[in-house]
């Protein structure tokens, strides 16, 4: 149960990763660049804190996978990026792999 706290940090780090990736493309003022820099710092800080108590390889894979899924989905929903069935199937496959990695990671790792 204790590790759930650290997995939450990985999920939050992934959310901030989505924020800074989108910020890199869409920042247009000092304020939005500032938000992007804060998101970069927070994403890596939270990931580092989580990796102190979780297997680094699994935590990093989940972090990058969530960032990828989140960035693609927000790109489709907010920025009218093209979506097709194959892209959604592949994102679903990636999400399944992320959940699978988390499920098979031993709690005492």
C-alpha positions as CSV (number, residue, x, y, z in Angstrom):
1,X,0.0,0.0,0.0
2,X,2.9,2.3,0.8
3,X,4.1,2.1,-2.8
4,X,0.8,3.5,-4.1
5,X,1.9,6.9,-2.8
6,X,5.0,6.7,-5.0
7,X,3.0,5.5,-8.0
8,X,0.8,8.6,-7.5
9,X,3.9,10.7,-7.8
10,X,4.8,9.0,-11.1
11,X,1.3,9.7,-12.4
12,X,1.6,13.4,-11.3
13,X,5.0,13.6,-12.9
14,X,3.5,12.2,-16.1
15,X,0.8,14.9,-16.0
16,X,3.4,17.6,-15.6
17,X,5.4,16.1,-18.5
18,X,2.3,16.4,-20.7
19,X,2.1,20.1,-19.6
20,X,5.7,20.9,-20.5
21,X,5.7,19.0,-23.8
22,X,2.6,21.0,-24.9
23,X,4.2,24.1,-23.4
24,X,7.3,23.7,-25.6
25,X,5.1,24.0,-28.7
26,X,2.5,26.5,-27.6
27,X,4.4,28.9,-25.2
28,X,4.2,32.4,-26.5
29,X,4.9,34.7,-23.6
30,X,7.2,35.0,-20.6
31,X,4.3,33.7,-18.5
32,X,3.7,30.6,-20.6
33,X,7.4,29.9,-20.8
34,X,7.6,30.3,-17.1
35,X,4.8,27.7,-16.6
36,X,6.6,25.4,-19.0
37,X,9.8,25.6,-17.0
38,X,7.9,25.0,-13.7
39,X,6.3,21.9,-15.3
40,X,9.7,20.6,-16.4
41,X,11.0,21.0,-12.9
42,X,8.0,19.5,-11.2
43,X,7.8,16.5,-13.6
44,X,11.4,15.5,-13.0
45,X,11.4,16.3,-9.2
46,X,8.3,14.1,-8.7
47,X,9.8,11.3,-10.8
48,X,13.1,11.4,-8.9
49,X,11.2,11.3,-5.6
50,X,9.1,8.3,-6.8
51,X,12.2,6.5,-8.1
52,X,13.8,6.5,-4.6
53,X,11.2,3.9,-3.7
54,X,10.2,2.2,-6.9
55,X,12.2,0.3,-9.5
56,X,13.7,3.0,-11.7
57,X,13.2,1.1,-15.0
58,X,9.5,0.5,-14.4
59,X,8.8,4.0,-13.0
60,X,10.5,5.7,-15.9
61,X,8.7,3.5,-18.5
62,X,5.3,4.3,-16.8
63,X,6.3,8.0,-16.7
64,X,7.2,8.3,-20.4
65,X,4.3,6.2,-21.4
66,X,1.8,8.3,-19.6
67,X,3.4,11.4,-21.0
68,X,3.1,10.0,-24.5
69,X,-0.5,8.9,-24.1
70,X,-1.5,12.2,-22.5
71,X,0.3,14.3,-25.1
72,X,-1.3,12.5,-28.0
73,X,-4.8,12.5,-26.5
74,X,-4.6,16.2,-25.6
75,X,-3.2,17.0,-29.0
76,X,-6.2,15.3,-30.6
77,X,-8.8,16.8,-28.2
78,X,-7.4,20.4,-27.8
79,X,-5.4,21.1,-30.9
80,X,-7.3,19.2,-33.6
81,X,-4.4,17.0,-34.4
82,X,-5.5,14.1,-36.7
83,X,-6.8,11.0,-35.1
84,X,-7.5,7.7,-36.8
85,X,-8.4,4.2,-35.7
86,X,-4.8,2.9,-35.9
87,X,-3.4,5.7,-33.8
88,X,-6.1,5.1,-31.1
89,X,-5.4,1.3,-31.2
90,X,-1.7,2.0,-30.7
91,X,-2.3,4.4,-27.9
92,X,-4.5,1.8,-26.2
93,X,-1.8,-0.8,-26.7
94,X,0.7,1.5,-25.0
95,X,-1.6,2.2,-22.2
96,X,-2.2,-1.5,-21.7
97,X,1.6,-2.0,-21.5
98,X,1.9,0.8,-18.9
99,X,-0.8,-0.8,-16.7
100,X,0.7,-4.2,-17.2
101,X,4.2,-3.0,-16.1
102,X,2.6,-1.5,-13.0
103,X,0.6,-4.6,-12.3
104,X,3.6,-7.0,-12.5
105,X,6.0,-4.8,-10.4
106,X,6.4,-6.3,-7.0
107,X,5.4,-4.1,-4.1
108,X,8.6,-5.0,-2.2
109,X,10.9,-4.0,-5.1
